[in-house]
Amino acid sequence: MTSGSRSAPSTLLRRFDRTFRVWHYGVGHSHLLLRSRKDGVEDTRLDLHFEAVDSMRLVTRYEDLELHTVDDSEFARVYEESGVPQRWRDTRLVVRLRSRSGTGYVQCGRVIADRHQDDEGVPAVRDVVWSLRPSGLRTPVAPAGDAEAGRPAAEGAPSADASGPAPFVEDARPSQG
């Protein structure tokens, strides 16, 4: 799950008005790649990398792909079915994949979307347009009257709000070009 509270309903994380195909899965690093190639409309290739994949349920093609959070029951079901130890829950995401052509999910450690000018898969400098990872960081509870109360444990750590600490950090980096 990637929302701030385990009881929150599904939330749209990112929408891609493109068609993605399952391109590659590597067992060694548990890496899943969904790729949207250049076409008559798009002049760049877009890759979605799912890192540290523990489980997944996929269709081979996603038209107009949307990435969503999952609700409590689906979060619990995916973890139970995957056999991932309870202690790893704060280091994993469960991302729901929705599209006009099918649905699925990926349980993973991080998602990265990057853009490429070439369409051949030649390694190049990554132009990251979006990424999502669980933070694992929590705001410490400081004693009453402590001047540091309410400050994050580390720079960049998410702060607590009414729904509790956020279990993920969204890295949105501006694209170059």
N, C-alpha and C positions, 0 to 999 in steps of 0.2 A: 504494500500500500504506500502511497506517496502523498497523502494528504496530512494536514496537521493533526488530525484526530482520527483514531481508529473507527469512530462512529460516523464520520463525515460521508456523505454520498459521493458517488463518482464525480470527478471534476475533469474537464478537458484540460490537458496539459499543453498539447501542441497539435495543430492541424497542418497537413500537407496536401495541397490540391494537386497531387501527382500520383502516379501509379508506381508502387514498389513491388518488387519480386524478392522472394527468398533467394539470396545469391550464394551464400556460403555459411557453413557452420564448421568451426574448428574445435575438435575435442580437446586438444592440448591446452589451449587457453580458455576454453569454454566461451568462444566468441561467435556471435551470430551477426551476419551482415544482411540487411535488407537494402536493395539498391533501386534507385529511380534513374534510369538512363536519360540521356539527352533525347529529345524528340523534336518534332516540328514546332512545338510551342516553347519548350524549355531549352535554354542554351548551355545549361550546366548539368552535371551529374550530381545527385544527392545521395549520400550513403548514411544509413542509420546503423550504428555499431552498438550492439548490446554486449557488454563485457561481464565476465564472471557469471555466465548463465547457469542457473541451477535446474530450471525446468522451463518448458515452453509448450504451447499448443498453437499451431500455425495453419494457415492456408497458404498456398504458394503465391498468391497475388493479392495485393491490397490497392484498390482504386480509391483515391481521395482519403488517404489514411489519416486517422485521428488517434492520438495517444491519450489515454485516460487513466485516472487513478482507479482503484477498486474499493468496494465497500468491505466492511468487517467480515462478513461471512465468506466472501470470495477470497480475501486475504488469508483467513484461517484455513480454508479448504485447500488453497494452493500450497501453503506450507505443510499441511498434513500429508497431502498427496506426494509432495516432492521429497519428503524425508529430511529437509534441511533442519539442522539442530536449532532449537529455540534460541540459543545464545547468539545466533547469527541474524536474527530478525532485524536488528538495527543497522545491519550492513547490507541489506538487500531491498530491492524494489519489486513490486509486482505491477507491471504496466499492462493495461488492457489495450489491445489493438482493435480498432473498429474501422470498417470501410464499407463501401457499397458492395464489395465482392466477398466479404467474409470477416470473421472476427477471430480473435485469439488472445493470448497473453504471453508475456515473458517475465520470468522471475530472474532478476539479475542484480549486479552490483552497480552498474552505471549505464547510461544511454548517451550517445554522442551523435549529433547530426553534423555532417560536414559536407561542404560543396567543393566540386572539382571542375575545372575547365575542360579536362580531357574526358574521354569516355572509354578509355581502354584499361582503366584500373592501374595505370602507372603510378607508383608511389610519388607523391609530391608533398609540398608543404600543406598541412591541414588548414583549411579555412572553416573553423568550427562556427556554426551558426546557432547551435543550441546544445546544451547538455544538462543532464539531470543525474544526481547521485544522492544516496542517503548520507546525511551528515554524521550521524552517530554522536554528535555533540549535543550537550544539554546545558542549559543555563543553571549554574549552581545556586542553591538556596543559601543565601548569606544570613548571618545572625541579624536580628533587628538592630537598626541604628548603624549598621556597617555602611560606610561610604561607597563600598564596591557593590552593594546589593543591586541586583537587576542588571548588572553589566554582564555581557557574554563571557564565557570561560576563555575564549580565544578570539582574536581578531577574525571577523568574518563569520563567527558562529551565529546561528539564528537565535533571536531572542524569543522568550515565551510571550504568548498572547493569551487571550481568554480561552482559546481551545487547547492550550498546552504547548509544549515545545514542538517545533517543526522537525520531523524526521528526515527531511531532505533539503538539499540546497540546489537551487536551479542556477546554473551558470549560463548566463546569456551574454555572449560575446558579440560585438559588432562585426559584421562581415567586412572584408576588405575587397572592395570592388564592386 
